[in-house]
Amino acid sequence: MPSLFNTASRLVLITLGFMIAYASPVFAERPYVVGYMPAYKDIRATADATDMTKLTHINISFFNPDADGQFMRNGEPACMDGASVADLDYVVQRAHKAGAKVLVAIAGGVIPPCGGDWSHLLKPAQRQAVIDQLVQFVEDHQLDGIDVDIEGALLTKIDEEGNYTPFVAQLRSALNGKLLTAATATYDGGMIPVSSLPYFDFVTLMSYDAIGPSWGPAGAEHSSYAVAEEHVATWRERGLTADKLVLGLPFYGYGFGKYAAEYYTFDDLISQFGRTIAQGDLIGEACAGCDYITYNGIPTLQKKVALGLREGAGVMIWEMSQDTQGSLNLLNVVHRSIQDQPGDGEGRGEGM
């Protein structure tokens, strides 16, 4: 028989356990900080230059099947330009050592020439073969999950054919507890269907590219704070809960007029225009026909981090190779901004 003292002690411990459990916040204290690392941009160098301890998740982009629907050929990715299996394993090992989880992002905004037809491959007759290969790849390379980045017209086509949400639902089940996330735009024809939201651990909002080299309203900024607010509000109205909403941040900008280029990385901007540009969002004047570059400087990124934590579960970065080093390193800016936020846990992600 246990003594009365031991019995009383156990009752106290049990009571304290219940009190702690009920007092715990809904969200863990560490928000999501998701960083994309493109396979096509010397991913080992990007991994070496990134302090992965400041990221919760790394998305390796992009993984596509070839024209025959095969993701692997002769032990290497069939359609992942620039990275070998050894490169991927290198990133996974470094990330796990730093405490970050690694997902492979599938598809992408522009499917490369080597890529197969996702709309065909996600039809019922082919879908399970695609899922089986994805799950096998995750298991073989100790990945923590899959990020679905099917975008634009391709997304619309797959959804209209009734195949997007069924694919996501089957993939969710097959991953057996691994992570499943998605990236989405916020315009008609570019948003993942509401029916798919329950199957994702979290969804990242690509809150940038409002204007680019061949699209958007002339004279606009490509990723203003006002646009981020609109996108967050749209997705909350569509039913994306705070614990699943992750706000995207651009580490790049677009140039127009005499600055016309596909994009400038933040490192390019610092190198070409000096350190003072880090405190603004524009070089030149944003107007139709004007010469200007639109990007996000440090003050805007700090405000967006606060928005992402206040209304959601954290932030996502496109993409890590575009950052600069030294005192203007934007990942450090994001990290410090998170530390500066009130620690009440509201709207925070689990970081898992």
Protein Blocks (a to p, Z undefined) as FASTA:
>chain_A
ZZfklmmmmmmmmmmmmmmmmmpcfbdfbdcddddddfklopllmmmmpcfklpfbdcdd
dddddfkopabgghiafblghiafklmmmmmmmmmmnopacdddehijbdcfkbccfklm
mgmklmmmmmmmmmmmmmmnopabdcddbehjllmmmmmnopmmmmmmmmmmmnnopacd
ddddddehiaccfklmmmpfbdcdddehkbcfkgcjehiafbdfklmmmmmmmmmmnopa
fklcccdddfbdcdehjlgcfbdcfklmmmmnojklmmmcbecjddehiacdddddfklm
mmmmmmmmmmmnbdcdddfklpcehjllmklmmmmmmmmpccehpopaehZZ
